Structures are given as structure tokens and as C-alpha cells.
């Protein structure tokens, strides 16, 4: 299955109410990439089963979210992660094992 990484990224962001304008940085945990994200991502790749083509270490980061690459048996996709919201409820330290 041939996909365009830019189109896939835009669609994944849109599913969560985000766009490329919400991206703060992109790269890996070791280094940011200094280029136009549109140019970097605008390419086709085989997202189907087989060998991964997009590095699994590649991440796209916004102020309250990030996209990380996932794969299963060579099939690839973005997984959206959001910062958890702080709960209003609070428990005492000795009750910590009772929350689920």
C-alpha cells in the first residue's frame, strides 16, 4: 500500500483537531530536524507489510501532543499521544493503591 507521509501526517493531526501549524518541532529524541516539514514529509512510501521505511525514532511534537511512529510486521502508522489532563480528584498518599 503506497501512502504519502505528508498527507498521512496532516490527516492524523486533523483527526485530533490539530494541523501542521501546531507543530513545535520534529526529529528524534536525540536531535531536531532543521528543514521545512512539508518538504521533508512530502514523499511516498510503502506503509503495508514488509520492511519499515520511516524510522521508528521519528517524532512530531506540539505544545500538548506528539506523534510517534508505530509498526507491526512492517505495516506503519502515526500514533497520536496527548498530554494527560490533571485530574481534579486527589487522594492521600496512603490511599494511592486504592485508585484505579
C-alpha beads as a LAMMPS data file, in Angstrom:
LAMMPS data file: protein, C-alpha beads

100 atoms
99 bonds

1 atom types
1 bond types

-500.0 500.0 xlo xhi
-500.0 500.0 ylo yhi
-500.0 500.0 zlo zhi

Masses

1 110.0

Atoms # bond

1 1 1 0.000 0.000 0.000
2 1 1 1.582 3.288 -1.108
3 1 1 0.952 6.298 1.136
4 1 1 2.201 9.864 1.167
5 1 1 3.760 10.693 4.545
6 1 1 2.736 14.372 4.404
7 1 1 -0.891 13.517 3.606
8 1 1 -0.936 10.819 6.316
9 1 1 0.510 13.271 8.858
10 1 1 -1.999 16.010 8.001
11 1 1 -4.888 13.524 8.257
12 1 1 -3.685 12.165 11.607
13 1 1 -3.341 15.674 13.028
14 1 1 -6.779 16.683 11.687
15 1 1 -8.402 13.665 13.372
16 1 1 -7.326 15.250 16.671
17 1 1 -8.144 18.879 15.837
18 1 1 -4.530 19.778 15.033
19 1 1 -2.642 20.906 11.936
20 1 1 0.965 21.337 10.832
21 1 1 0.745 24.882 12.250
22 1 1 0.520 23.278 15.720
23 1 1 3.869 21.503 15.313
24 1 1 6.610 22.996 17.508
25 1 1 9.464 20.722 16.424
26 1 1 10.188 17.373 14.785
27 1 1 13.052 14.924 14.722
28 1 1 14.084 12.280 17.248
29 1 1 14.728 12.313 20.982
30 1 1 18.400 12.974 20.135
31 1 1 18.093 15.839 17.629
32 1 1 15.632 18.227 15.999
33 1 1 15.498 18.387 12.216
34 1 1 16.132 21.828 10.701
35 1 1 14.150 21.952 7.446
36 1 1 10.666 22.621 6.115
37 1 1 8.402 19.856 7.451
38 1 1 6.338 19.972 4.231
39 1 1 9.429 19.218 2.138
40 1 1 10.700 16.520 4.497
41 1 1 7.400 14.623 4.679
42 1 1 6.237 15.028 1.076
43 1 1 7.151 11.616 -0.232
44 1 1 5.501 8.299 -0.922
45 1 1 6.336 5.127 0.959
46 1 1 5.015 1.589 1.237
47 1 1 3.022 1.517 4.507
48 1 1 1.974 -2.092 4.045
49 1 1 3.504 -5.210 5.498
50 1 1 7.190 -5.804 4.874
51 1 1 10.104 -3.614 5.918
52 1 1 9.568 -0.324 7.809
53 1 1 10.526 2.653 5.671
54 1 1 10.077 5.563 8.130
55 1 1 12.439 5.500 11.149
56 1 1 10.573 4.446 14.296
57 1 1 12.511 7.104 16.254
58 1 1 10.918 9.946 14.244
59 1 1 8.527 12.132 16.283
60 1 1 6.481 15.261 15.618
61 1 1 5.885 17.407 18.692
62 1 1 3.351 20.116 19.520
63 1 1 2.850 22.007 22.762
64 1 1 0.444 19.413 24.183
65 1 1 0.801 16.382 21.885
66 1 1 3.209 14.305 19.884
67 1 1 3.066 11.817 17.030
68 1 1 5.235 8.743 17.154
69 1 1 5.769 6.052 14.557
70 1 1 4.498 2.558 15.185
71 1 1 4.746 -0.560 13.112
72 1 1 3.605 -4.138 13.159
73 1 1 5.324 -6.609 10.870
74 1 1 6.389 -3.725 8.644
75 1 1 2.959 -2.024 8.483
76 1 1 3.471 1.599 9.620
77 1 1 1.347 4.437 11.003
78 1 1 1.384 7.510 13.251
79 1 1 0.103 7.157 16.790
80 1 1 -1.207 10.360 18.392
81 1 1 -0.271 10.957 22.023
82 1 1 -1.652 13.791 24.154
83 1 1 -0.506 15.144 27.474
84 1 1 -2.842 13.740 30.116
85 1 1 -5.130 16.224 31.811
86 1 1 -4.527 16.680 35.519
87 1 1 -7.441 15.141 37.456
88 1 1 -9.425 17.327 39.821
89 1 1 -9.752 14.488 42.354
90 1 1 -6.902 13.954 44.781
91 1 1 -6.143 11.105 47.161
92 1 1 -3.912 10.925 50.207
93 1 1 -0.593 9.193 49.849
94 1 1 -1.663 6.169 51.910
95 1 1 -4.712 5.688 49.621
96 1 1 -2.696 5.584 46.397
97 1 1 -3.186 1.846 45.902
98 1 1 -6.980 2.232 46.043
99 1 1 -7.299 4.395 42.913
100 1 1 -7.843 2.731 39.565

Bonds

1 1 1 2
2 1 2 3
3 1 3 4
4 1 4 5
5 1 5 6
6 1 6 7
7 1 7 8
8 1 8 9
9 1 9 10
10 1 10 11
11 1 11 12
12 1 12 13
13 1 13 14
14 1 14 15
15 1 15 16
16 1 16 17
17 1 17 18
18 1 18 19
19 1 19 20
20 1 20 21
21 1 21 22
22 1 22 23
23 1 23 24
24 1 24 25
25 1 25 26
26 1 26 27
27 1 27 28
28 1 28 29
29 1 29 30
30 1 30 31
31 1 31 32
32 1 32 33
33 1 33 34
34 1 34 35
35 1 35 36
36 1 36 37
37 1 37 38
38 1 38 39
39 1 39 40
40 1 40 41
41 1 41 42
42 1 42 43
43 1 43 44
44 1 44 45
45 1 45 46
46 1 46 47
47 1 47 48
48 1 48 49
49 1 49 50
50 1 50 51
51 1 51 52
52 1 52 53
53 1 53 54
54 1 54 55
55 1 55 56
56 1 56 57
57 1 57 58
58 1 58 59
59 1 59 60
60 1 60 61
61 1 61 62
62 1 62 63
63 1 63 64
64 1 64 65
65 1 65 66
66 1 66 67
67 1 67 68
68 1 68 69
69 1 69 70
70 1 70 71
71 1 71 72
72 1 72 73
73 1 73 74
74 1 74 75
75 1 75 76
76 1 76 77
77 1 77 78
78 1 78 79
79 1 79 80
80 1 80 81
81 1 81 82
82 1 82 83
83 1 83 84
84 1 84 85
85 1 85 86
86 1 86 87
87 1 87 88
88 1 88 89
89 1 89 90
90 1 90 91
91 1 91 92
92 1 92 93
93 1 93 94
94 1 94 95
95 1 95 96
96 1 96 97
97 1 97 98
98 1 98 99
99 1 99 100
